[in-house]
Amino acid sequence: MTTTVILGQKAKAAAPSLAAASTARKNHALALMAAALRDNRDEILAANDKDIDYGREHGLSESLLDRLRLTAGRIEGMAKGIEDIVSLPDPCGEVVSGAVGTQELDIKCVRVPLGVIGIIYEARPNVTSDAAALCFKSGNVCILRGGKEAINSNKAIAAVLRNAAEAAGFTPDCISLIEDTTRASAEELMRLTGYLDVLIPRGGAGLIRSVVENAKVPVIETGTGNCHAFVDESADLTMAANIIFNAKTSRPSVCNALETMLIHRSIAETALPLIKARLDEKNTVIKGCEETVRILGDSVVPASEEDFVSEALDYVISCKVVADIDEALGHIEKYSTKHSECIITSDYANSQRFLREVDSAAVYVNASTRFTDGGVFGLGAEIGISTQKLHARGPMGLRQLTSIKYIISGNGQIRE
């Protein structure tokens, strides 16, 4: 029997007791986890240093190293994220609806945990903390499987969280980490039927595609963010430059970072130099269509079809000059991964049309796509951004990690 199967068995056994735990008990354990992250900060940072050294030795880009890197501030952010989850309402047991049926049956629909949740993710060790805490508060046992780039950090964080859960009277098997980072362990987790209720991939397009195509357990697809901003002809160009600068460069390696800007042709001659001047502050490479190259000159790299299809996850942005909002909407429909898109405009009719017709999880008017985040949306830390439509869409917080159950009370009724 493999380690992954053994973890699955232990997780399945731990699920009923966690599902039945009171909000007060779960919150007490979470508070201990937050404190333990702070108390063990130096040990976690030392483990992270090993991962950073490994990443440099194996040629990880600076943007990927940024995703991997932990600092005292980021660990404090992880601890604060858990405390934010403590302060949120517990969805378990929430009555979604209630009615008296035709046979005088008292019928209630209540929220219940999903059960055992598997999470596969890459080089972001903060996900270990965020995912474990969200699953725990929502009454779910979790099995975590991070990438090899962050294995030392993940082991240190998981050990801290497991010890805190045990100190609060829970079995540490409520939070498990698969330490084998080979492809075989990921594939085995995808096939863990009978133990795993749902699998959530959080990472790049390759990881998500692999999970969706190969998993035998139910999957909630998250993450890939080919995000767009359309600068309409009525846009305030200073606002447009500021929004694009923030959306692209504040943290280019994350899924809500901007990847493509679409510029209305009637303002392109004026708008593009202004936007480029802001992007130059972070040495951002622009890959543009023929018209973009004509306006900005040799400083722009000619864009290929692939540049509009894929996430750069770096200081690189694609640019296309479009004739009007119709062409912008058509481009987004063709290339979007249904994550986050924005329009920058002063035209109310165009803003409302954009909101109606863009079929993405988050759609913005005059604001950065970087706001697509569970914390910003009031959900606490998030387990990912769902880009599908079934069960959950957008930032996945506590309520999105529950299912429903019908509870029916009678006094002897039988169906004829």
Summary of the structure (lengths in Angstrom):
residues: 416
radius of gyration: 23.3
end to end distance: 49.0
largest distance: 81.5
contacts: 1506
relative contact order: 0.14
helix: 48%
strand: 19%
